[in-house]
């Protein structure tokens, strides 16, 4: 598998992501081939869609102030996280553990890094639709058949540091079902699924970086995935998740607060 990091000029609110990718591709003197996958940072997709929130315009609720005080977070930021979340499970200083679009993620994916002014940047409103729209546009502009993976970073249980997460993909099969396949000794796998889209996101995130790199795109070639117009689910129900299913769900808090220590 080959990966090509593609630098771009600063992407501003409202800039078309596909056009910026094609421009950056030309500057890098690269060409796309059918079967390639374009990994794109979620933040530039949100910027393109003008999904930006000014903290100065946010009025924190009592709950947001409570969370902000408990975990050392600006109440306005806590409010945006609440607005974006499906559920809040608690937190540690500076970070809330939330569920967003079926993913366990820090702060609902809301980030202040590389956000203009006093603003914060949530995930795209509909990441799957964004991925599909971008793929169709790139296929038309480039005359090739490509896949798209929208990438953010996440932390994982008991591990230090961030890794890549595919919050949406289009044009590829994101999961490989290895159940029933035999290992080297003839034993059949019983529960194994391989997260292909997350693997691509992890490789791309290494090259994108986390701060000043200005690498919002990574071109992935030769990935062991199948192109497909049908994209399956990448998430599990909470009851089937090894980690999240172990967290109790007390009923003494508002619906959004699945678990929050008093």
C-alpha positions as CSV (number, residue, x, y, z in Angstrom):
1,X,0.0,0.0,0.0
2,X,1.3,3.5,-0.9
3,X,0.3,6.7,0.7
4,X,1.0,10.2,-0.6
5,X,0.5,13.2,1.7
6,X,-0.9,16.2,-0.1
7,X,-0.4,19.6,1.3
8,X,-2.9,22.3,0.7
9,X,-3.2,26.0,1.1
10,X,-5.3,27.0,4.1
11,X,-8.9,25.9,3.6
12,X,-11.4,28.6,4.6
13,X,-15.1,28.4,5.5
14,X,-17.1,27.7,2.3
15,X,-14.1,26.5,0.2
16,X,-15.1,23.5,-2.0
17,X,-13.1,20.5,-0.7
18,X,-13.1,18.7,-4.1
19,X,-11.6,21.8,-5.9
20,X,-9.0,22.3,-3.2
21,X,-8.0,18.6,-3.5
22,X,-7.6,18.8,-7.2
23,X,-5.5,22.0,-6.9
24,X,-3.3,20.4,-4.2
25,X,-3.0,17.2,-6.3
26,X,-1.7,19.3,-9.3
27,X,0.8,21.2,-7.1
28,X,2.1,17.8,-5.8
29,X,2.4,16.5,-9.4
30,X,0.3,13.5,-8.6
31,X,-2.4,11.8,-10.6
32,X,-5.3,9.7,-9.3
33,X,-5.9,6.2,-10.5
34,X,-9.1,4.2,-10.4
35,X,-9.1,2.2,-7.2
36,X,-7.4,4.9,-5.2
37,X,-8.8,6.2,-2.0
38,X,-8.9,9.8,-0.9
39,X,-8.6,10.3,2.8
40,X,-9.7,13.7,3.9
41,X,-9.6,15.4,7.3
42,X,-13.1,15.8,8.8
43,X,-12.2,19.4,9.9
44,X,-11.8,20.7,6.3
45,X,-15.1,19.0,5.4
46,X,-16.8,20.9,8.2
47,X,-15.1,24.1,7.2
48,X,-16.3,23.7,3.6
49,X,-19.8,23.1,4.8
50,X,-19.5,26.2,7.2
51,X,-20.2,23.9,10.2
52,X,-18.5,26.2,12.7
53,X,-19.7,27.5,16.0
54,X,-18.7,30.8,17.6
55,X,-18.4,30.3,21.3
56,X,-19.3,34.0,21.8
57,X,-22.8,33.2,20.6
58,X,-23.3,30.1,22.8
59,X,-25.4,30.4,26.0
60,X,-24.5,27.6,28.3
61,X,-27.2,25.8,30.2
62,X,-27.1,24.8,33.9
63,X,-26.0,21.4,32.9
64,X,-23.2,22.7,30.6
65,X,-22.0,24.9,33.5
66,X,-22.0,21.9,35.8
67,X,-20.0,19.8,33.4
68,X,-17.6,22.7,32.8
69,X,-17.0,23.1,36.5
70,X,-16.6,19.4,37.1
71,X,-14.2,18.8,34.3
72,X,-12.4,22.1,33.8
73,X,-14.0,22.9,30.5
74,X,-15.4,26.3,29.3
75,X,-19.1,26.1,29.8
76,X,-19.7,27.4,26.3
77,X,-17.5,24.6,24.9
78,X,-19.4,22.0,27.1
79,X,-22.6,23.3,25.7
80,X,-21.5,22.7,22.1
81,X,-20.4,19.2,23.1
82,X,-23.8,18.6,24.6
83,X,-25.6,19.9,21.6
84,X,-23.5,17.6,19.3
85,X,-23.7,14.5,21.5
86,X,-26.1,11.5,21.6
87,X,-25.1,10.8,25.1
88,X,-22.5,11.8,27.7
89,X,-20.8,9.2,29.9
90,X,-18.7,11.3,32.1
91,X,-15.1,12.5,31.6
92,X,-11.7,13.4,32.8
93,X,-10.2,16.9,33.2
94,X,-10.5,18.7,29.9
95,X,-12.5,16.0,28.1
96,X,-16.0,14.5,28.1
97,X,-16.6,10.9,27.0
98,X,-19.5,11.0,24.5
99,X,-21.3,9.0,22.0
100,X,-21.8,10.7,18.6
101,X,-23.2,9.0,15.5
102,X,-22.6,5.6,17.2
103,X,-19.0,6.2,18.0
104,X,-17.5,6.6,21.4
105,X,-15.5,9.8,21.0
106,X,-14.0,12.6,23.0
107,X,-16.1,15.8,23.2
108,X,-18.5,14.7,20.4
109,X,-15.8,15.3,17.9
110,X,-15.8,19.1,18.6
111,X,-12.4,20.6,18.4
112,X,-10.7,24.0,18.9
113,X,-7.5,23.2,17.1
114,X,-7.1,25.1,13.9
115,X,-10.5,26.7,14.3
116,X,-10.6,30.4,13.3
117,X,-11.1,33.0,16.0
118,X,-13.1,32.0,19.1
119,X,-14.9,29.2,17.2
120,X,-15.0,25.5,17.5
121,X,-15.4,22.9,14.7
122,X,-17.8,20.0,15.1
123,X,-18.0,17.0,12.7
124,X,-19.9,17.5,9.5
125,X,-23.6,17.5,10.0
126,X,-24.1,14.3,8.0
127,X,-20.6,12.7,7.5
128,X,-21.9,9.9,5.3
129,X,-23.7,12.3,3.0
130,X,-20.6,14.4,2.8
131,X,-18.4,11.4,1.9
132,X,-20.8,10.3,-0.8
133,X,-21.1,13.9,-2.3
134,X,-17.3,14.3,-2.3
135,X,-16.8,10.9,-4.0
136,X,-19.3,11.7,-6.7
137,X,-17.7,15.1,-7.3
138,X,-14.2,13.7,-7.5
139,X,-15.2,10.9,-9.8
140,X,-16.7,13.4,-12.1
141,X,-13.8,15.9,-11.9
142,X,-11.1,13.3,-12.2
143,X,-12.7,10.8,-14.6
144,X,-11.7,8.0,-12.2
145,X,-13.4,5.7,-9.8
146,X,-12.2,6.4,-6.3
147,X,-13.2,5.8,-2.7
148,X,-13.4,8.5,0.1
149,X,-12.7,8.2,3.8
150,X,-13.4,11.1,6.1
151,X,-10.8,11.0,8.9
152,X,-10.7,12.3,12.5
153,X,-8.6,11.2,15.5
154,X,-9.6,9.5,18.6
155,X,-8.2,8.0,21.8
156,X,-8.7,4.3,22.8
157,X,-9.2,2.7,26.2
158,X,-6.0,2.7,28.3
159,X,-3.8,3.8,25.4
160,X,-1.8,7.1,25.3
161,X,-2.2,9.2,22.2
162,X,-4.5,9.5,19.2
163,X,-5.1,7.2,16.3
164,X,-7.2,7.6,13.1
165,X,-10.9,7.0,13.0
166,X,-13.0,6.8,9.8
167,X,-16.2,8.8,10.7
168,X,-17.6,8.0,7.2
169,X,-16.6,6.4,4.0
170,X,-18.0,6.1,0.5
171,X,-17.1,3.8,-2.4
172,X,-15.4,1.1,-0.4
173,X,-16.4,-1.8,1.8
174,X,-15.4,-0.6,5.3
175,X,-15.4,-3.9,7.1
176,X,-14.0,-7.4,6.2
177,X,-15.9,-10.3,7.8
178,X,-13.3,-12.9,8.6
179,X,-15.7,-15.2,10.4
180,X,-15.4,-18.8,9.1
181,X,-12.0,-18.2,7.6
182,X,-9.3,-20.6,8.7
183,X,-6.1,-19.6,10.5
184,X,-2.7,-21.2,9.9
185,X,-3.7,-24.3,12.0
186,X,-7.1,-24.8,10.4
187,X,-9.1,-23.2,13.2
188,X,-12.0,-21.0,12.0
189,X,-12.4,-17.5,13.2
190,X,-15.6,-17.0,15.2
191,X,-16.0,-13.3,15.9
192,X,-13.3,-11.5,13.9
193,X,-14.1,-8.5,11.7
194,X,-11.4,-6.3,10.3
195,X,-12.0,-2.5,10.3
196,X,-10.6,-1.7,6.9
197,X,-11.8,1.9,6.8
198,X,-10.3,2.6,10.2
199,X,-7.0,1.0,9.1
200,X,-6.9,3.5,6.2
201,X,-7.8,6.3,8.5
202,X,-5.1,5.3,10.9
203,X,-2.4,5.3,8.2
204,X,-3.6,8.6,6.8
205,X,-3.8,10.3,10.3
206,X,-0.1,9.5,10.8
207,X,0.7,11.6,7.8
208,X,-1.9,14.3,8.4
209,X,-0.6,15.2,11.8
210,X,-2.5,17.1,14.5
211,X,-1.4,20.7,14.4
212,X,0.4,22.9,11.8
213,X,1.1,20.3,9.0
214,X,-1.5,21.5,6.5
215,X,-2.0,18.0,5.1
216,X,-5.7,17.6,4.9
217,X,-5.5,15.0,2.2
218,X,-3.8,11.6,1.8
219,X,-4.0,9.6,-1.4
220,X,-4.0,5.9,-0.6
221,X,-3.1,3.4,-3.4
222,X,-3.1,-0.3,-3.3
223,X,-5.2,-0.7,-0.1
224,X,-6.6,-4.2,0.4
225,X,-10.2,-3.1,0.1
226,X,-12.9,-3.6,-2.4
227,X,-14.5,-0.6,-4.2
228,X,-18.3,-0.7,-3.8
229,X,-21.2,1.6,-4.2
230,X,-22.7,0.1,-1.1
231,X,-21.2,1.1,2.2
232,X,-22.1,-1.0,5.3
233,X,-22.2,0.1,9.0
234,X,-19.0,0.6,10.8
235,X,-20.5,0.8,14.4
236,X,-21.9,-1.7,16.9
237,X,-24.9,-1.3,19.2
238,X,-23.7,-0.3,22.7
239,X,-24.9,-3.6,24.2
240,X,-22.5,-5.5,21.9
241,X,-19.5,-3.3,22.6
242,X,-16.8,-4.8,24.8
243,X,-16.0,-1.5,26.4
244,X,-19.2,0.7,26.4
245,X,-21.5,-2.2,27.4
246,X,-19.6,-2.4,30.8
247,X,-20.5,1.2,31.8
248,X,-23.7,1.3,33.9
249,X,-26.5,3.5,32.9
250,X,-28.1,5.1,36.0
251,X,-31.5,6.7,35.6
252,X,-31.0,9.6,37.9
253,X,-29.7,12.0,35.2
254,X,-31.2,13.8,32.2
255,X,-31.5,11.6,29.1
256,X,-28.3,13.0,27.5
257,X,-26.3,12.1,30.5
258,X,-26.0,8.4,30.3
259,X,-23.4,8.5,33.1
260,X,-22.1,11.5,35.1
261,X,-20.7,11.3,38.6
262,X,-22.2,13.8,41.0
